Amino acid sequence: MAESPSSIESIRKWIVEHKLRAVGCLWLSGIGSSIAYNWSRHNMKPSVKIIHARLHAQALTLAALAGAALVEYYDHQSKPGSNVVKYPDQFLAHPQKD
């Protein structure tokens, strides 16, 4: 009898397969929640609220990209034979055209 994958494992697999979509969804939810939070503060101008929301979303995006890089690193480390270079020609020096 095959076991069904845990919810954490299925989330990890989805993130590995859809990295950019995961970062985009995180960014959209981050900027939406940041705008909602900043809009509830009445002592700031609207332009400052938007700038703060953008900065929060930018920090969240960097964190999401770092998380995606860690997932990718972990995924490559856990696979056997992952140290083999798939495209060795890309590291060869090419003569420059004058």
TARACOR-V236030 format. One line per field, one symbol per residue. phi: phi as a letter, one per 30 degrees, with the letter a starting at -180 (. if undefined). psi: psi as a letter, one per 40 degrees, with the letter a starting at -180 (. if undefined). burial: 1 if it has 9 or more other ideal C-beta (glycine too) atoms within 8 Angstrom, else 0. Layout:
phi = ???
psi = ???
burial = ???
This chain:
phi = .ddddddddddddddddbddddddddddddddddddddddcdcbdeddddddddddddddddddddddddddddddddddidddddbdddcddcdddc
psi = hhiiiidddddddddddfdddddddddddddddddddddeheeiiddddddddddddddddddddddddddddddddehieeehhdgddeeihhhih.
burial = 00000000010111110010011001100110011001000001000011011101100110011001001100100000000000000000000000
